[in-house]
Amino acid sequence: MSLPELLSQVEHLVSRRVEAALGPDGPTLDQWRVLTHLADGAGHPMSEIAARAMVPAPTLTKIVDRLVDRALVYRRVDDADRRRVLVFLSEHGRAEHARLAPAVATVGESLTAELGTDAGLLAALLERVRQLTDAGAARPR
């Protein structure tokens, strides 16, 4: 199996574990990524959230719309730049994130425990792959 195939399969399997931890009534994985990014308490612009959640801007708009419908986040015009909209975690969203974060953390802790001493090596290698592929994406063709 090629490295890209293996990485894709691993990402898929780990994502399924996280989705299971979020439960059937919880947020989707993409929604969770948005909530986690907003959990720092600051408002963030949509472009930044899209990059962090790894979704295209139109998809993020739909994700945020659903989170707004569930009263987990809200939008506000940026006071510093009135052309920009910031997204914030609501109190309900903060409570939902706090309720689910331990279950999601357990997924990572479980994988780390299963890998034992190899966990640090894997994390370092994955970070290196991320940096190399990120730098490669920035290169002109």
N, C-alpha and C positions, 0 to 999 in steps of 0.2 A: 504494500500500500504506500502511496506517495505521501510525503509530508503534508501537503495541503489537504489531502483527503483525510488523513489521520487527525489533523487539527480541527477540521470541520466536524468530524464524527465526535471528537471529544467535546467540542463546544456544544454540540447538539445534546449529548448525554448529560452534561453538567447543567445545561439549561433546563432539561426535563426535571432534574432533581430540585432545582430552585423553584420551578413552577409547582411541583408537588408540595414544597414547603409553603408556598404562598396560598395554597388551598383552592378549592373550586369557587369560592366566593370572593377570593382576594383579587388583587390587581393582576393583570397580565405581566409577563416578564418585561415587556417594553415599558409598561406603566410603572413597574417597580424601579426600573433604571431611572426614570424621570423623578420619582419620589425620592430615591436615594440621593440623586444629585441636588435636589432642592432641600434635603434635610439639613444642610448647613445653615439654614435660616435666612439666607440671602435670596434676593430675587435674581433670576438669571434670564438673559435674552434667549429667544427661541433658537437662534443659530447655535449658540453654545450648548443648549440642551440637546439639540439634534445631533451634534457631533459627539457628545458624551453618551447619548443613548444609542448611537450608531443607527439612526434612521434618517431617511430623507425628510426635508422640511414639510412637504405635504402630509406625510404620514404622522409626523410629530403634531401637526395641527389637529389631526383627528384624535390622537392619543390625549392631548391636553384638553380637547373638547370633552372627551369622556370623563377625564379626571375632574373637570369643572362640574360636569353633570352630577358626579358623585360627591361633590363638595370637598374634594381632597386638595385641590389647588385653586388659585384664582389669578387672574391677570390684572396688571396695573400699568399704566403708562409710566415710563421712566421719567422721573423728575429732571434728570440731567440732560436727557435727549428725548423730547416729546414725540419724536418719530418712532421710538422704540418701545416695545411692550415687554415687560418683565413678568415672569411667572413665579409665584410664591406658593409655598406649602401652607395650607390652611391649618387651623388648630385640629380639625378632624383628620386632615392628612398627616399631621405630626403624630397624632395618637395612633393612626393606622400603621405608620412607619415604625413607631416604637413597638407596637404589638407584634409585627411580622419580622422585624430585624433579627431577633434571636433565632428564629427558625431558619432564616436564610444563612445566618452566620454558622449555624450547626452544619449546614451542607459543606461549607468550606473547611470547618474544623474536622469533619468526618473524613473528607478527602485527604487532608493533611495528615491525619492519624493513620489512614490506610497506606499512605506513601512513606510514612516514617521519615528516615533521614534523607530520603530522596526528594522530599517536598521542597526544600530550599534550592536544590539544584534545578528542579523543574521550573520553579518560579523564576530563577535567574535566566534560564534558557528561554522561557517564554517572553520575558521582558526583552531579551536580546532580539528575538524574532520580531517582536512588536516594533522595536526601534528600527530594525533593518527594513522591515516592510513599510513602515511609516516614511522613512527616509527615501525608499525606493518610489513610493507613490508621489513624492514631491519632485522627483527628477523629471525634467522634460524628456520627451521621447523623440 
